[in-house]
Amino acid sequence: GPPAHACQYCGAQFWHQERVKRSYSGEGGCIRFHLCCRGGKVVLPFQRDPPQFLAGLLDPHGDVLSKYFIKSIRSYNSMFAFTSLGAKIDTGINKEPGPYVFKINGQVHHRIGSLLPDEGKPPVYAQLYIFDTENEIQNRMSIFDRDRECDKDNGVDKKNC
């Protein structure tokens, strides 16, 4: 089921098994959690509300564009990455019915690559930030469906915060 407990300091949600093991001693016997704010020792400012454009894209009950954005959100996040995941991914584990499992065999590493793209190849990762800056938005958007119209004023880059 969903997390059933909240940190008394910051309100972060937890499962019972994530509690501090000796959490019943002191503090009136309250269950304590330290994975979030270390028992109130770490205080961060509240996150600002996203710009209206991004809030609309994140609305699960929104229009066709927001549904497409939510479906493709991992790709959008990846387009701002400087590196890629390097690992041997076990794709055979998902052949049976059930929830999706992401299984890695061996060691995980990051692929960084050259700062200049190979001749005739499109720029990727960190290259997108330094190579052909006039076309950086188009370069990033090229990972998506080529039939979709790419609007340079789409706000993903300009209104990114």
Buried (B, 14 or more C-beta within 10 A) or exposed (E): EEEEBBBBBBEBEBEEEBBEEEBEEEEEEEBBBBEBBEBEEEEEEEEEEBBEEBEBBEEEEBEEEBBBBBEBEEEBEBBEEEEBEEBEEEEEEEEEEEEEEEEEEEEEEEEEBEEEBEEEEEBBBBBBBEBEEEBBBEBBBBBBEEEEEEEEEBBBBEEEE
